[in-house]
Amino acid sequence: MKLLERYQGRNGEIEIVECSWDGTRIYFEEGIRQSQATSDGESVFTYLKLMDELLYRSTNTLVLGCGGGNLATRLARLGKRLTIVDSNPISFVIARKFFGLPDELPCIVSDFRTFVYQDDTLYDGIAIDVGGPGFQFNDEFDIETCDAIRARLVPAGRIVMNIPVTNDIDPTPDRIAARLAGDSLRVWIVDEQGIEDRNAVIACLPEKQLNARSALNDVMCSNHERWSIRRGRLRSRDLACGSRNW
């Protein structure tokens, strides 16, 4: 691998490297791979392509988290109106310089929680792809924050989120999905059952049924991976019960 650039970011050292075998570029933050894509922003991660397909109905999308900007770049090329929020300003520089993020996209430097509490714009889609070294998803996505995120949706809007999952019994994605959905949205989780330390995609949608589009099925079956869709195990009323299991 070839080191292209090294930066000091808000959460630690960032390295951008280029792979000699396929030319893709990797965004490492404190040694953790945050993004991997071609120089024009085409991600190698299946979860990101799934997020794209789940947002196909959205035209005005709030993107919380930038990293390499791969999701935003993909959505912009489909003609979506975007607002991108990230607390680390160097991410926007990196995304434009190394991963093809369009210069004209509105990029806002802010903690995502601060932004959703202060913003008064409504969106028909919200994409969440935040994280990094030491990030605590259960604490950052508490009930109040999830309520604030959902309040930024128009009627029939949708929320799609990437989240790391430890194993099949990890309750975190179901717990956060229930918080994000509240009483108005329905929850699906798309992931690879049986794989440890994997990515999962939370989909909080207004539809009563998630009829998998052919394009979504194509992504799920790509690269010999084992992605599948399941309903969320929790509803918002379950959280109010304070079950120790969740």
N, C-alpha and C positions, 0 to 999 in steps of 0.2 A: 504494500500500500504506500501511496505517496502523500505526505503531509502537504496540504495546500495552504492552510492558515491556522494560526492559533490565537485565541482571544481569551480575555478575562471577562467572564460574564457575571451576572448578578448572583448565580448559584454555584460559581466555580469555573474552572478552566474548560474552555470549549475548543475542540479540535475538529477541523474539517479535513477529511482524508479522501483520496480517490483510489478506488480498487483497480488494480492493474488487469484483472481478469475480465471485467465487464464494463469498466468505465464509470460505474455508479459512484456516487459520493455519499459519505457517511458523516452525520453530525453527531459527534460524541460530546457529552457533557459530564465532566468528572468520570470519564471512562464508560458511561452508560450510553448506548446507542439510542438516540432520540429520533433520527430520521435516516433513511437511506433511499436515494432516488437518483435518476439521471440528471444531467446538468440542466435539462429543461423542466425538471420538477415531477417526472413520472415516478411515483413511489413504487418500491418493491413490496410494501406491506399490504397484505390482503385486507386487514382490518380497515385501512384507510379507503380502499376501493369499496368496501361494504358500506362505510359511512356515506360515501358519495351516492351510492345507489339508493340508500334509505332517505336521502334528502332530495330525490329527483323532483318532487312536487314543489319544493321551496324555490322562491325567486329572490327573496330578500333575506339573506342569512347572516346571522351573527356568529363569528368564529372565535371562540375563546381558546387561546393558545396558538402559537405560531410555530415554534421550532424551525424546521426547514421550510415551512409554508406550503407543503405538498398538497394538503387538502384544499387550502385556499386557491392555490394555482389551478388545480383541477376544476374546482367549482367556477372560477372566473372564466375559464375557457369554455364553459357551458353557458355563459351569458348571465350568470347569477350576479345580483348586486350583493356586495360583501362589506362587512365591517369586521376588522381583525383586531383583537385585543391581546396583548402580552405584556407582562411586567418587565421583561428583559429587552431593552431597546436594541441590543446587538443582534437579537434574533431576526429582526426585520432586515438589517444590513446583510446578514448571512443569507437569508432566504432570497433576497434580490440578487446578490452577487454570485451565489453558487447553485441555486436551485430554481431560477427562472421566475420568481414571484414578480408579477407585473408592477411596475413603478407606480401606476395610478391608483392602486387599491388603497383605501383609507386604513391606516394602521395607527392604533391608539396605544400608547404606553400607559398601562394601568394594571393593578392587581384585578383579576377578574371579578372578585367579590365586590370590591369598591365600585367597579364599573356597573355591575348589574343593579346595585342599590341606587346609584345616582342617575343612570340612564332612564330616559322616558320614551325612547323609540320602541316601536313594536315590530317584531320580525315574524315571518312565517316559518323560519327554520333557525334552530340554534345548534351549532356543532361545538362539542367540547372535547378538546384534546390537550389537556394540561398535565403537568407532572414534573418530575425531575428528582434529583437527589434529595432524599429526606422528606418528600412530599407525602402528607398524610391525607388520603382521600376521604376517609370517614370523618375527619375533623373539618376539612375544608368544605365538604359538601354536607353541612349540617342542614336541618330542616328549614331554618330561616333562609339560608343561602339558596337552597333548592326552590323554595317558594318565590324568592326574588327572581330567579332565572325563569321560572314558569310564567311569572307576571309579565315578562317581556314578549310573550307570544300573542299573536292575533288568534281569534277563534280558529280552530282547525290547524293551528301551528304544530310543529313537532320538534322534539329534542333528540339528538343522537350524540352519544358519548363513547369515547374509548376509555377503557379502564383495565389495569393489570389485575389478573386473577391468579391466586396462588395454586388452587386445586379445585376439584369438583365441589367440595363442601365449604369453600370460602363464601361467607354470606355477604361480603361487601358489595358486589354488583347488584344483588337483589335489594339490599337495604337502600342504596343510593338511588336505584331505579324507582323504588316506591316513593322516595322523597321527591324526586323530580316529577313524577307523574301526578302526584296528589290524587284528587278525586275525579279529575277531568280527562286524563290520558290513560291509555292502556300500554302495558309493558311487555316487550319481548327482549330476550337476550340472545345474541348470536355469538357463539364461540366454539371452541374445539374441546369437547368433553374428553377427559382422560389425559389431557396435556397439562403438565405442571408449569407454573410461571408463564402463563399465556396472556394474550390480549383478548378482551371481550368487548363487544359493542352493545351498549344499551340503546334500545329504541323505544322512546315514549311517543306514541302516535295516537291520533284521534280515531283511527279506523277500528272497527270491531273485530276485523280479521286481518291478519297479515298474509295476504295472498302473494307469495313470493313471485316477483316478476322474473321473466326468463333471464334478464341481465343479472339480477341478484343471484339467481341459481348458478349462472355461469361463473360468477366470482367465487361463490362458495365452493364450487367443485374444481377450482383452478389449483395448479401446483400440487396435486395429489394431497391436499389438506383435507381435514375432516370437520369442516364447519357445519353447524346445524342451528336451527332456530328453536327456542323453547319459550314458553310463557314465563313471566316473572313469578317467583314463588311468594312474593309479598304484595299486599296492597297497603295504601297509606293508613287504613284503619288498624292494620296489624302492628304498625309502629307505635300507635297510641297505647297498645296493650303492654308495651315494655317487656316483651318476651325476652328472657335471658338467652334464648337460642339465637336471637338475631340482634 
